Amino acid sequence: MKNVLFVCSQNKLRSPTAEQVFANWPRIEVSSAGTNNDAENPISSEQIAWADIIFVMEKIHRTKIQSKYRAALKGKRLICLDIPDNYTFMDPALITVLEAKVPRYL
């Protein structure tokens, strides 16, 4: 079983969509978080420790995580999907992009 964490800024649109899209995939557990302090579910060191693979939506998310959790990232895969904040929650276009980019890493 792999633990997969999806991260965006506010944990309102992109990362919760990814969490729902991949929630029923076999052999993975999924969660989501946001890098901003006022995110719906702010990222924590516990989530970093839990995750085997961390998908971030933009380079800024990767930078924030690397600077705050550098030691905790040892042995983790941190993958930037380059998905801009142009989508709504469960937007069909976002789902298409996620389904095209994420599975190759799982």
PyMOL commands that set and color helices and strands:
alter all, ss='L'
color gray80, all
select helices_A, chain A and resi 14-22+45-50+59-68+71-73+92-101+103-105
alter helices_A, ss='H'
color red, helices_A
select strands_A, chain A and resi 2-8+28-34+53-56+77-80
alter strands_A, ss='S'
color yellow, strands_A
deselect
rebuild
show_as cartoon
